[in-house]
Amino acid sequence: MPEMPPDEPATEPHAQPEAADVDRLAGEETLLSEDIAALIDSGRTYAEAELAYQKTRAALAGSSAAKAAAALVLALVLLNIALTALAIGAVLALQPIITIWGAIAVVVGALLLAAGLLVRSAAARGKILSLMFGDGTKA
């Protein structure tokens, strides 16, 4: 066995730690537990802030959707008024040419034809959708 220099104290492999080492380790353990507590507190704060942000975002989205729906309803009402005025104008413009009853018949016939074409188009698109999302059988 080699000899150790005399200025270094001999230590046993399983020697008890000194009191200073125990205090230092206890301090590190306290720091670790404080760090874990701070991390948990930060996580809780982050979760609360994220929840508040998402609530605000949802409220803003709901408000925007309501305003968009109101604008769409108003646009549809105005479109209805415009189409009514167009139909009346067409009847008045055609009246001198083909009498009032003939003008009414032509305008109503044109509107019914346009409505029929739109319904047919919608039915065809509905059939495509039912094939896309149906059970695979032909509708």
Buried (B, 14 or more C-beta within 10 A) or exposed (E): EEEEEEEEEEEEEEEEEEEEEEEEEEEEEEEEEEEEEEEEEEEEEEEEEEEEEEEEEEEEEEEEEEEEEEEEEEEEEEEEEEEEEEBEEBBEEBBEEEEEEEBBBBBEEEBEEEEEEEEEEEEEEEEEEEEEEEEEEEE
